[in-house]
Amino acid sequence: MQEEGVTKFSAVHETRALPARRYGKACAELVAWRGILARLELVGQDPARYGGAGYGNVSCRVPPYPGRPGARPFLISGTQTGGNPCMSLAEHAVVTRYDIAGNSVVSEGLSRPSSESMTHGAIYDLGGQIRWVLHAHCPPLWRRAQSLRIPCTPEGVDYGTVEMALCVKRLWRSSPLPELRIFAMRGHDDGIVTFGRTASEAGEVLVTALARAYTLDCEADGVLCTS
Protein backbone atom coordinates (compact mmCIF):
# COMPACT_ATOMS: atom_id res chain seq x y z
CA MET A 1 0.00 0.00 0.00
CA GLN A 2 1.26 3.44 -0.89
CA GLU A 3 1.88 5.85 1.97
CA GLU A 4 -0.48 8.81 2.26
CA GLY A 5 -0.18 12.29 3.69
CA VAL A 6 3.63 12.45 3.81
CA THR A 7 5.09 15.83 2.85
CA LYS A 8 7.88 15.41 0.30
CA PHE A 9 9.03 18.99 -0.13
CA SER A 10 11.03 21.38 2.01
CA ALA A 11 8.51 23.45 3.96
CA VAL A 12 8.98 26.92 5.42
CA HIS A 13 5.83 27.52 7.44
CA GLU A 14 4.83 30.42 9.68
CA THR A 15 2.29 29.31 12.27
CA ARG A 16 -0.15 32.18 12.65
CA ALA A 17 -3.89 32.77 12.34
CA LEU A 18 -5.09 33.66 8.86
CA PRO A 19 -7.19 36.87 8.85
CA ALA A 20 -10.87 36.12 8.23
CA ARG A 21 -11.43 39.50 6.61
CA ARG A 22 -8.99 38.49 3.88
CA TYR A 23 -9.61 34.77 3.46
CA GLY A 24 -12.98 34.08 5.08
CA LYS A 25 -15.12 34.22 1.92
CA ALA A 26 -12.77 31.99 -0.09
CA CYS A 27 -12.55 29.55 2.81
CA ALA A 28 -16.33 29.30 3.10
CA GLU A 29 -16.67 28.25 -0.55
CA LEU A 30 -13.72 25.88 -0.24
CA VAL A 31 -15.28 24.23 2.84
CA ALA A 32 -18.63 23.94 1.05
CA TRP A 33 -17.10 22.09 -1.89
CA ARG A 34 -14.98 19.93 0.34
CA GLY A 35 -18.20 18.95 2.12
CA ILE A 36 -19.73 17.87 -1.19
CA LEU A 37 -16.68 15.74 -2.00
CA ALA A 38 -16.74 14.26 1.50
CA ARG A 39 -20.36 13.17 1.06
CA LEU A 40 -19.32 11.43 -2.15
CA GLU A 41 -16.41 9.80 -0.24
CA LEU A 42 -13.93 11.48 -2.58
CA VAL A 43 -12.29 13.27 0.36
CA GLY A 44 -12.15 11.93 3.89
CA GLN A 45 -10.62 9.38 6.22
CA ASP A 46 -11.51 5.70 6.50
CA PRO A 47 -9.70 3.01 8.53
CA ALA A 48 -10.21 0.64 5.59
CA ARG A 49 -8.57 2.95 3.03
CA TYR A 50 -4.92 4.01 2.73
CA GLY A 51 -3.97 2.74 6.16
CA GLY A 52 -6.42 5.07 7.83
CA ALA A 53 -4.72 8.25 6.58
CA GLY A 54 -6.75 11.23 5.45
CA TYR A 55 -7.12 11.56 1.69
CA GLY A 56 -8.03 14.26 -0.81
CA ASN A 57 -7.55 18.02 -0.68
CA VAL A 58 -8.91 21.21 -2.20
CA SER A 59 -7.53 24.66 -2.93
CA CYS A 60 -8.36 27.99 -4.51
CA ARG A 61 -6.38 31.00 -5.65
CA VAL A 62 -6.35 34.13 -3.53
CA PRO A 63 -5.25 37.65 -4.58
CA PRO A 64 -3.17 39.10 -6.06
CA TYR A 65 -4.12 37.91 -9.56
CA PRO A 66 -2.71 36.61 -11.75
CA GLY A 67 0.65 36.62 -9.95
CA ARG A 68 3.89 35.35 -11.37
CA PRO A 69 4.64 31.62 -11.67
CA GLY A 70 5.93 30.27 -8.39
CA ALA A 71 4.17 33.02 -6.47
CA ARG A 72 0.48 32.57 -7.22
CA PRO A 73 -0.87 32.34 -3.66
CA PHE A 74 -3.56 29.82 -2.86
CA LEU A 75 -5.61 28.69 0.12
CA ILE A 76 -5.43 24.93 0.65
CA SER A 77 -6.77 22.42 3.15
CA GLY A 78 -4.25 21.46 5.81
CA THR A 79 -2.30 18.25 5.81
CA GLN A 80 -4.15 15.27 7.30
CA THR A 81 -7.45 17.10 7.76
CA GLY A 82 -9.36 14.67 5.55
CA GLY A 83 -11.16 13.15 8.51
CA ASN A 84 -12.25 16.45 10.06
CA PRO A 85 -16.07 16.60 10.02
CA CYS A 86 -16.01 20.40 10.31
CA MET A 87 -13.46 22.69 8.73
CA SER A 88 -12.62 26.30 9.43
CA LEU A 89 -9.93 28.75 8.45
CA ALA A 90 -7.78 27.21 11.21
CA GLU A 91 -7.58 23.94 9.23
CA HIS A 92 -6.24 25.67 6.12
CA ALA A 93 -3.00 27.26 5.02
CA VAL A 94 -2.04 29.86 2.46
CA VAL A 95 0.84 28.86 0.20
CA THR A 96 2.55 32.09 -0.78
CA ARG A 97 5.50 30.74 -2.78
CA TYR A 98 6.55 27.41 -4.24
CA ASP A 99 9.74 26.51 -6.06
CA ILE A 100 9.37 23.38 -8.15
CA ALA A 101 13.04 23.20 -9.11
CA GLY A 102 14.08 23.72 -5.50
CA ASN A 103 11.33 21.44 -4.10
CA SER A 104 10.26 24.00 -1.51
CA VAL A 105 7.02 25.58 -0.33
CA VAL A 106 6.49 28.70 1.77
CA SER A 107 3.21 28.92 3.68
CA GLU A 108 1.38 30.39 6.65
CA GLY A 109 -1.60 29.47 8.82
CA LEU A 110 -2.48 27.51 11.93
CA SER A 111 -2.27 24.27 9.91
CA ARG A 112 0.51 23.13 7.63
CA PRO A 113 -0.49 22.85 3.98
CA SER A 114 -1.45 19.62 2.23
CA SER A 115 1.34 17.34 1.10
CA GLU A 116 -0.03 17.89 -2.43
CA SER A 117 0.74 21.64 -2.34
CA MET A 118 3.54 21.36 -4.90
CA THR A 119 1.17 19.77 -7.40
CA HIS A 120 -1.48 22.44 -6.80
CA GLY A 121 1.13 25.13 -7.39
CA ALA A 122 2.20 23.49 -10.65
CA ILE A 123 -1.42 23.50 -11.83
CA TYR A 124 -1.89 27.18 -11.00
CA ASP A 125 1.27 27.96 -12.94
CA LEU A 126 -0.35 26.51 -16.08
CA GLY A 127 -2.45 29.65 -16.51
CA GLY A 128 -3.77 32.64 -14.63
CA GLN A 129 -7.33 31.61 -15.46
CA ILE A 130 -7.07 28.51 -13.22
CA ARG A 131 -8.47 29.42 -9.81
CA TRP A 132 -9.67 26.12 -8.25
CA VAL A 133 -8.15 22.64 -7.84
CA LEU A 134 -9.93 19.56 -6.48
CA HIS A 135 -7.90 16.46 -5.65
CA ALA A 136 -10.16 13.47 -5.06
CA HIS A 137 -9.60 9.79 -4.39
CA CYS A 138 -12.04 7.96 -6.62
CA PRO A 139 -11.43 4.23 -7.28
CA PRO A 140 -14.06 3.78 -10.05
CA LEU A 141 -12.85 6.79 -12.02
CA TRP A 142 -9.17 6.01 -11.44
CA ARG A 143 -9.65 2.46 -12.74
CA ARG A 144 -11.48 3.72 -15.83
CA ALA A 145 -9.22 6.68 -16.57
CA GLN A 146 -7.53 5.21 -19.62
CA SER A 147 -10.81 3.89 -21.06
CA LEU A 148 -12.24 7.40 -20.68
CA ARG A 149 -9.12 8.86 -22.32
CA ILE A 150 -8.29 10.92 -19.28
CA PRO A 151 -4.64 12.09 -19.31
CA CYS A 152 -2.53 10.16 -16.81
CA THR A 153 0.77 10.76 -15.09
CA PRO A 154 3.17 7.76 -15.20
CA GLU A 155 2.88 4.92 -12.70
CA GLY A 156 6.35 5.52 -11.31
CA VAL A 157 5.69 9.14 -10.35
CA ASP A 158 4.69 9.68 -6.72
CA TYR A 159 2.35 12.35 -5.37
CA GLY A 160 3.61 15.67 -4.03
CA THR A 161 6.99 15.44 -5.74
CA VAL A 162 8.93 17.57 -8.19
CA GLU A 163 8.48 14.79 -10.74
CA MET A 164 4.70 14.99 -10.37
CA ALA A 165 4.74 18.75 -10.86
CA LEU A 166 6.86 18.39 -14.00
CA CYS A 167 4.58 15.63 -15.33
CA VAL A 168 1.57 17.93 -14.96
CA LYS A 169 3.34 20.56 -17.05
CA ARG A 170 4.18 17.96 -19.71
CA LEU A 171 0.57 16.74 -19.83
CA TRP A 172 -0.55 20.34 -20.36
CA ARG A 173 1.66 20.58 -23.44
CA SER A 174 1.21 17.09 -24.88
CA SER A 175 -2.36 15.98 -24.11
CA PRO A 176 -5.94 17.30 -24.15
CA LEU A 177 -5.54 18.39 -20.51
CA PRO A 178 -6.19 22.11 -21.25
CA GLU A 179 -9.64 21.23 -22.62
CA LEU A 180 -10.49 18.30 -20.32
CA ARG A 181 -9.26 19.87 -17.04
CA ILE A 182 -8.85 16.46 -15.42
CA PHE A 183 -6.01 13.99 -14.99
CA ALA A 184 -5.33 10.77 -13.12
CA MET A 185 -2.27 10.00 -11.04
CA ARG A 186 -1.28 6.46 -12.00
CA GLY A 187 1.40 6.40 -9.30
CA HIS A 188 -0.99 7.58 -6.57
CA ASP A 189 -3.76 5.12 -5.74
CA ASP A 190 -7.17 6.44 -6.81
CA GLY A 191 -5.83 10.00 -7.27
CA ILE A 192 -7.88 12.21 -9.59
CA VAL A 193 -7.38 15.97 -10.05
CA THR A 194 -9.70 18.48 -11.69
CA PHE A 195 -9.38 22.24 -12.00
CA GLY A 196 -11.19 25.23 -13.42
CA ARG A 197 -11.91 28.95 -13.33
CA THR A 198 -14.53 28.38 -10.62
CA ALA A 199 -15.32 25.73 -8.03
CA SER A 200 -18.45 24.83 -9.98
CA GLU A 201 -16.45 24.27 -13.14
CA ALA A 202 -13.91 22.01 -11.42
CA GLY A 203 -16.69 20.17 -9.59
CA GLU A 204 -18.73 19.61 -12.74
CA VAL A 205 -15.72 18.11 -14.50
CA LEU A 206 -15.20 15.68 -11.63
CA VAL A 207 -18.82 14.58 -11.22
CA THR A 208 -19.37 14.23 -14.98
CA ALA A 209 -16.28 12.05 -15.33
CA LEU A 210 -17.41 9.94 -12.36
CA ALA A 211 -20.80 9.41 -14.00
CA ARG A 212 -19.07 8.26 -17.18
CA ALA A 213 -17.00 5.77 -15.16
CA TYR A 214 -20.11 4.41 -13.47
CA THR A 215 -21.74 4.06 -16.90
CA LEU A 216 -18.86 1.88 -18.08
CA ASP A 217 -19.14 -0.21 -14.92
CA CYS A 218 -22.87 -0.70 -15.51
CA GLU A 219 -22.30 -1.71 -19.11
CA ALA A 220 -19.62 -4.19 -18.03
CA ASP A 221 -22.04 -5.67 -15.47
CA GLY A 222 -24.71 -6.09 -18.11
CA VAL A 223 -27.08 -3.54 -16.57
CA LEU A 224 -29.80 -2.60 -19.07
CA CYS A 225 -32.64 -0.15 -18.81
CA THR A 226 -35.99 -1.64 -19.80
CA SER A 227 -39.40 -0.01 -20.17
LINPEHU-V593130 format. One record per helix or strand of 3 or more residues. SS is the DSSP state (2 for helix, 1 for strand). FROM is the first residue (numbers start at 1). LEN is the number of residues. If there is no record, write none. Layout:
BEGIN
SS|FROM|LEN ; SS|FROM|LEN
END
This chain:
BEGIN
1|10|5 ; 2|20|20 ; 2|50|3 ; 1|57|5 ; 1|74|5 ; 2|89|3 ; 1|92|8 ; 1|104|5 ; 2|117|8 ; 1|132|6 ; 2|139|5 ; 1|151|3 ; 2|162|13 ; 2|177|4 ; 1|182|4 ; 1|191|6 ; 2|199|22
END
